[in-house]
Amino acid sequence: MANGLFSRRVLVAIAALALIAFGMATARAVAQSLTAAQGEAILNELKEIRQLLEQMQRQLGAPAAAERRAPAAEAPVKVPIRDGHSLGSASAPVVMIEFTDYQCPFCRSFAVGTFPALKAKYIDTGRVQFVSRDFPLDFHPQALMAAHAARCAADQRKYWEIRPVLLANSSALQRDRLLAYGRDLGLEMTSYQRCIDKEVHAASIKTDLADAQAAGVEGTPSFILGRRLPSGIVEGTRIVGAQPIATFDAKIAELLAGK
């Protein structure tokens, strides 16, 4: 029975991948009648879906015996806060470090669907400090420039204003759009544009990428949820994906209870 279920799951995953491959070919044809930006957005979304299905296929391909074993507890992960954009009390007992990509649709889903509740319940009440760091994925061509734009806005104390704009417009992060978002926020445009074009924050973004990879982060959004150690280090559990608030509730409750 278990083997039959496993086989059906594999077949479903393979069939889904075939459909995605067909969908991407169709999207390319359709994209010819769309603008370049619209066509690119469609293809990027399909690539995201294909990667998720490939990951699911790899997981389903594990030996059946492994499915019957209880998963081993994940070792604690340590990540420095560094110059991450912080929201909430610096003395909060729990710290949540986010690694995000502004072109990632799943980061958008987290920002729209989970973050408001998380902020109201834990950040605004002083129980969790939220720290956002960059992890622009190399197959998102606009993600790196968007990360620069966010940091350049932060130079003018507008990070938490531009962040939701970038995430809500994750398929429209071309340079002219980034400049328009900054203009709408009332940024001083000469320094903002120069900051983006000169890639002033390149070193900090590379540091974020290196720290994320050292912590085993492979995709976005990913979170390290835990306690603050001396010297600005957070030790905690890695949580991956645009999880619902209930997922974070459970882990935060453990941390607040001292477990």
C-alpha positions as CSV (number, residue, x, y, z in Angstrom):
1,M,0.0,0.0,0.0
2,A,2.8,2.4,0.9
3,N,4.7,1.5,-2.2
4,G,1.6,2.1,-4.4
5,L,1.0,5.5,-2.8
6,F,4.7,6.4,-3.3
7,S,4.5,5.4,-6.9
8,R,1.4,7.4,-7.5
9,R,3.0,10.4,-5.9
10,V,6.1,10.1,-8.2
11,L,3.8,9.8,-11.2
12,V,1.9,12.9,-10.2
13,A,5.1,14.8,-9.7
14,I,6.5,13.7,-13.1
15,A,3.2,14.5,-14.9
16,A,3.2,17.9,-13.2
17,L,6.7,18.5,-14.5
18,A,5.7,17.6,-18.0
19,L,2.8,20.0,-17.8
20,I,5.1,22.7,-16.6
21,A,7.5,22.1,-19.5
22,F,4.6,22.3,-21.9
23,G,3.4,25.5,-20.1
24,M,6.8,27.1,-20.4
25,A,6.8,26.4,-24.1
26,T,3.4,27.8,-24.5
27,A,4.3,30.9,-22.4
28,R,7.2,31.6,-24.7
29,A,4.8,31.6,-27.7
30,V,2.3,33.8,-25.8
31,A,5.1,36.1,-24.6
32,Q,5.8,37.1,-28.2
33,S,2.4,38.9,-28.3
34,L,3.1,40.5,-24.9
35,T,5.5,43.1,-23.7
36,A,9.0,41.9,-22.8
37,A,8.3,42.6,-19.1
38,Q,5.1,40.6,-19.1
39,G,6.6,37.7,-20.9
40,E,9.6,37.6,-18.6
41,A,7.3,37.7,-15.5
42,I,5.3,34.7,-16.9
43,L,8.4,32.7,-17.5
44,N,9.9,33.5,-14.1
45,E,6.7,32.3,-12.3
46,L,6.8,29.0,-14.3
47,K,10.4,28.5,-13.4
48,E,9.5,28.9,-9.7
49,I,6.8,26.3,-10.0
50,R,9.1,23.9,-11.8
51,Q,11.7,24.2,-9.1
52,L,9.2,23.4,-6.4
53,L,7.9,20.4,-8.3
54,E,11.5,19.1,-8.9
55,Q,12.1,19.5,-5.2
56,M,9.0,17.5,-4.4
57,Q,10.0,14.8,-6.8
58,R,13.4,14.5,-5.1
59,Q,11.7,14.2,-1.8
60,L,9.3,11.6,-3.0
61,G,12.2,9.6,-4.5
62,A,13.7,8.9,-1.1
63,P,13.6,5.3,0.1
64,A,10.3,4.3,1.5
65,A,12.0,3.2,4.7
66,A,13.1,6.7,5.3
67,E,9.5,7.8,5.3
68,R,8.8,5.6,8.3
69,R,11.7,6.9,10.4
70,A,11.1,9.9,12.6
71,P,13.1,12.8,11.3
72,A,16.1,13.8,13.2
73,A,16.0,17.1,15.0
74,E,17.7,19.8,13.0
75,A,20.9,21.2,14.6
76,P,20.7,24.8,15.8
77,V,21.8,27.4,13.2
78,K,23.8,30.4,14.1
79,V,23.5,33.7,12.1
80,P,24.8,37.2,12.9
81,I,22.4,40.1,12.7
82,R,25.0,42.4,11.2
83,D,23.5,45.5,9.5
84,G,20.2,43.8,8.8
85,H,17.1,46.1,8.7
86,S,15.5,45.7,12.1
87,L,12.0,46.2,13.3
88,G,10.9,45.8,16.9
89,S,12.7,46.0,20.3
90,A,16.4,45.3,20.3
91,S,15.9,43.7,23.7
92,A,13.1,41.3,22.6
93,P,13.7,37.8,23.9
94,V,13.2,36.2,20.4
95,V,14.8,37.2,17.2
96,M,13.7,36.3,13.7
97,I,16.1,36.8,10.8
98,E,14.6,36.8,7.4
99,F,16.5,36.1,4.1
100,T,14.5,37.6,1.3
101,D,14.4,38.1,-2.4
102,Y,12.2,41.0,-3.6
103,Q,11.4,39.3,-6.9
104,C,10.4,36.1,-5.2
105,P,6.6,35.5,-5.4
106,F,6.8,33.4,-2.1
107,C,8.4,36.3,-0.3
108,R,5.5,38.4,-1.6
109,S,3.1,35.8,-0.2
110,F,4.8,35.9,3.2
111,A,4.8,39.7,3.3
112,V,1.1,40.0,2.4
113,G,-0.3,37.0,4.1
114,T,1.7,36.3,7.2
115,F,3.9,39.3,8.1
116,P,1.0,41.7,9.2
117,A,-0.2,39.2,11.8
118,L,3.3,38.4,12.9
119,K,4.0,42.1,13.3
120,A,0.9,42.9,15.3
121,K,1.1,39.8,17.6
122,Y,4.9,39.7,18.3
123,I,6.9,42.6,16.9
124,D,4.7,45.5,18.0
125,T,4.3,43.9,21.5
126,G,8.1,43.7,22.1
127,R,8.4,39.9,22.1
128,V,10.1,39.4,18.7
129,Q,12.7,41.5,16.9
130,F,12.4,41.1,13.1
131,V,15.6,41.5,11.0
132,S,15.5,41.4,7.2
133,R,18.6,40.5,5.2
134,D,19.2,40.0,1.5
135,F,19.3,36.7,-0.5
136,P,18.8,37.7,-4.2
137,L,18.5,34.5,-6.2
138,D,20.7,34.3,-9.3
139,F,17.7,33.2,-11.5
140,H,15.8,36.4,-10.6
141,P,17.4,39.0,-12.8
142,Q,15.9,42.0,-11.1
143,A,16.4,40.8,-7.5
144,L,19.9,42.1,-7.0
145,M,19.1,45.7,-8.2
146,A,16.0,45.7,-6.0
147,A,18.1,44.7,-3.0
148,H,20.4,47.7,-3.8
149,A,17.3,50.0,-4.1
150,A,16.0,48.8,-0.7
151,R,19.3,49.6,1.0
152,C,19.6,52.9,-0.8
153,A,16.2,53.9,0.5
154,A,17.3,52.7,3.9
155,D,20.1,55.3,3.7
156,Q,17.3,57.9,3.7
157,R,15.4,56.1,6.6
158,K,12.8,54.7,4.2
159,Y,13.5,51.0,4.2
160,W,10.3,49.9,5.9
161,E,8.4,52.2,3.5
162,I,9.9,50.8,0.3
163,R,10.0,47.1,1.4
164,P,6.3,46.5,1.0
165,V,6.3,48.4,-2.3
166,L,9.0,46.2,-3.8
167,L,7.5,43.0,-2.6
168,A,4.0,43.9,-3.8
169,N,5.5,44.7,-7.2
170,S,7.8,41.7,-7.4
171,S,7.2,41.3,-11.1
172,A,8.0,45.0,-11.8
173,L,11.4,45.8,-10.5
174,Q,13.1,47.2,-13.6
175,R,15.4,50.2,-13.0
176,D,12.8,52.8,-14.1
177,R,10.2,51.2,-11.7
178,L,12.7,51.3,-8.8
179,L,13.3,55.0,-9.4
180,A,9.6,55.6,-9.6
181,Y,9.0,53.9,-6.3
182,G,11.7,56.0,-4.7
183,R,10.2,59.2,-6.2
184,D,6.7,58.3,-4.9
185,L,8.2,57.9,-1.4
186,G,9.7,61.3,-1.6
187,L,13.4,60.2,-1.6
188,E,16.1,62.6,-2.6
189,M,16.5,61.2,-6.1
190,T,20.0,62.2,-7.1
191,S,21.6,60.3,-4.2
192,Y,19.1,57.5,-4.4
193,Q,19.8,56.9,-8.1
194,R,23.6,57.3,-7.7
195,C,23.5,54.8,-4.8
196,I,21.7,52.2,-7.0
197,D,23.9,52.7,-10.1
198,K,27.2,52.7,-8.2
199,E,26.1,49.6,-6.2
200,V,27.2,51.2,-3.0
201,H,26.0,48.3,-0.8
202,A,27.5,45.5,-2.9
203,A,29.8,44.3,-0.1
204,S,27.0,44.1,2.5
205,I,24.7,42.2,0.1
206,K,27.5,39.7,-0.6
207,T,28.0,39.3,3.2
208,D,24.3,38.5,3.5
209,L,24.6,35.9,0.8
210,A,27.6,34.3,2.4
211,D,26.0,34.2,5.9
212,A,22.8,32.7,4.4
213,Q,24.7,30.0,2.6
214,A,26.8,29.2,5.7
215,A,23.4,28.7,7.6
216,G,22.2,26.3,4.9
217,V,19.8,28.7,3.3
218,E,19.0,27.7,-0.3
219,G,15.7,29.5,-1.1
220,T,13.5,32.3,-0.1
221,P,11.9,33.3,2.1
222,S,14.0,31.5,4.8
223,F,14.0,32.4,8.4
224,I,16.3,31.8,11.5
225,L,14.1,32.0,14.6
226,G,15.8,31.8,17.9
227,R,17.5,33.6,20.8
228,R,20.1,36.3,20.7
229,L,23.6,35.3,21.8
230,P,26.5,37.7,22.7
231,S,28.1,39.6,19.9
232,G,25.0,39.9,17.8
233,I,24.6,36.2,17.0
234,V,21.2,34.5,16.8
235,E,21.0,30.8,17.4
236,G,17.8,29.1,16.4
237,T,15.8,26.9,14.0
238,R,15.7,27.4,10.2
239,I,12.2,27.8,8.8
240,V,11.7,27.7,5.0
241,G,8.9,29.1,2.9
242,A,5.9,31.4,3.1
243,Q,4.6,29.6,6.2
244,P,1.3,30.5,7.9
245,I,1.3,32.4,11.1
246,A,0.5,29.1,13.0
247,T,3.9,27.7,12.1
248,F,5.7,30.7,13.7
249,D,3.3,30.7,16.6
250,A,4.3,27.2,17.7
251,K,8.1,27.9,17.6
252,I,7.8,31.4,19.2
253,A,5.8,29.9,22.0
254,E,8.5,27.3,22.7
255,L,11.2,30.0,22.7
256,L,9.2,32.3,25.0
257,A,8.6,29.4,27.4
258,G,12.4,28.8,27.5
259,K,12.3,25.5,25.8
